[in-house]
């Protein structure tokens, strides 16, 4: 497991092996998602990169109940 330390200025460094694996680059924006005490970082990608990513995906039971709008 790779770790990073939060600096006194509340900054994090993304380890090199993770940057390479996810093809992250300097200046790229990341979205923070907080859920049940955990943080997930999601890199922003251009829409053109996402075309066809969900093709053939089953759409039943994807969301948790508290996230559903009724």
NORJO-V340705 format. One record per residue. N is the residue number from 1. RES is the residue in one small letter. D_CENTER is the distance of its C-alpha to the mean C-alpha in Angstrom with 1 decimal. Layout:
# NORJO-V340705
n=N res=RES d_center=D_CENTER
n=N res=RES d_center=D_CENTER
This chain:
# NORJO-V340705
n=1 res=x d_center=16.9
n=2 res=x d_center=15.8
n=3 res=x d_center=16.2
n=4 res=x d_center=16.1
n=5 res=x d_center=18.4
n=6 res=x d_center=18.0
n=7 res=x d_center=20.8
n=8 res=x d_center=23.6
n=9 res=x d_center=22.0
n=10 res=x d_center=18.8
n=11 res=x d_center=17.0
n=12 res=x d_center=14.7
n=13 res=x d_center=15.1
n=14 res=x d_center=12.5
n=15 res=x d_center=14.9
n=16 res=x d_center=16.5
n=17 res=x d_center=15.9
n=18 res=x d_center=12.1
n=19 res=x d_center=12.5
n=20 res=x d_center=15.0
n=21 res=x d_center=13.2
n=22 res=x d_center=10.2
n=23 res=x d_center=12.8
n=24 res=x d_center=11.5
n=25 res=x d_center=14.4
n=26 res=x d_center=16.0
n=27 res=x d_center=15.5
n=28 res=x d_center=12.2
n=29 res=x d_center=10.3
n=30 res=x d_center=6.9
n=31 res=x d_center=6.4
n=32 res=x d_center=7.1
n=33 res=x d_center=7.5
n=34 res=x d_center=10.7
n=35 res=x d_center=12.4
n=36 res=x d_center=15.5
n=37 res=x d_center=15.4
n=38 res=x d_center=12.0
n=39 res=x d_center=9.1
n=40 res=x d_center=5.4
n=41 res=x d_center=3.6
n=42 res=x d_center=1.7
n=43 res=x d_center=5.2
n=44 res=x d_center=8.0
n=45 res=x d_center=10.3
n=46 res=x d_center=13.9
n=47 res=x d_center=15.1
n=48 res=x d_center=17.5
n=49 res=x d_center=15.0
n=50 res=x d_center=13.9
n=51 res=x d_center=17.5
n=52 res=x d_center=18.6
n=53 res=x d_center=15.4
n=54 res=x d_center=16.5
n=55 res=x d_center=20.1
n=56 res=x d_center=22.0
n=57 res=x d_center=19.4
n=58 res=x d_center=21.1
n=59 res=x d_center=20.4
n=60 res=x d_center=22.2
n=61 res=x d_center=20.7
n=62 res=x d_center=17.0
n=63 res=x d_center=16.6
n=64 res=x d_center=17.8
n=65 res=x d_center=21.1
n=66 res=x d_center=20.2
n=67 res=x d_center=17.5
n=68 res=x d_center=20.2
n=69 res=x d_center=22.4
n=70 res=x d_center=26.0
